[in-house]
Amino acid sequence: MDHFATQIVFILILIVVGFVAGTFAERRHLARLEERERGNGQFLVTQLKSFPAFAKNELAPQMVVGEVVVASDYFKSFLAKMRGIFGGEVRSFHSLLSRARREATQRLVEQSRELGYNAICNLRIETADVGGSTSSKKGAAMVAVIASATAYHYQLPSS
Amino acid sequence: MIVTNTETIAGYRIAEIKGLVQGNTVRAKHAGRDIAASFKNLVGGELKGYTELLTESRRQALERMLSQAEQLGANAIVNVRFTTSAVTAGAAELYAYGTAVVAEPGS
């Protein structure tokens, strides 16, 4: 009985640690993402297959790739397990996925800007499998995202 | 070598199609990264070790694809796509493929 109680206490501590650290990490990440996205300015991101408003010939288009792996925290995994009993939308993982996608896209934009481009098209985002942990029994969830796009240079409308 | 994931290259004309080129790599993550990852699964945040692993595998797969294209005498690869698959627990395959072409400036 005593053993059982210590186990419960241990899990509760993990949940609290996960909640505090996870919320902090998420808030910081979202704040940093917003700040970086604000710096993008007129950068054009599309998932069109062609090159909208292409103008510059000197700079050949080039593919850019960005990847990111984001881990869930213990609290979120716990909430997801609870959802697994009752069913319904797993909100705790919703923000995890969107954060991973935004981060990967932002990395593409930053790469392209460094190379001197001002637009990307044909943006493709897919989740990857790094093997193992995504399907582990522990329920430790993580999201791996690979984003690829073609960077090019377009002329801003002069009006 | 011009590499794009679009079907055409803006400002270039595709003169000749050389065919499909591909590159793949299977990488295992090592135990050290797993330990760091299991800790991160507690507190949340980016798994830098796994991100690096993905970057390395992607570079390797692209390199193999590029050397194939060079052998075919192409100067550009269009419509590049990536896919991943889990071969066994702990190892993942990254596969890159595209069409090798000869591109000339002009439209």
Interface residues (C-beta under 8 A of the other chain):
Chain A: L14 V17 G18 A21 G22 A25 E26 H29 K49 S50 F51 F54 K56 N57 A60 P61 Q62 M63 V65 E67 V68 V69 V70 A71 S72 D73 Y74 K76 S77 E103 C121 N122 R124 E126 A128 D129 V130 G131 G132 S133 T134 S135 S136 K138 A140 A141 M142 A144 I146 S148 A149 T150 Y152
Chain B: I2 V3 T4 N5 T6 E7 T8 I9 A10 G11 Y12 A28 K29 D34 A37 S38 K40 N41 L42 V43 G44 G45 E46 L47 Y50 T51 L53 L54 T55 R58 L62 V80 R81 F82 T83 T84 S85 A86 V87 T88 A89 G90 A91 A92 L94 P105
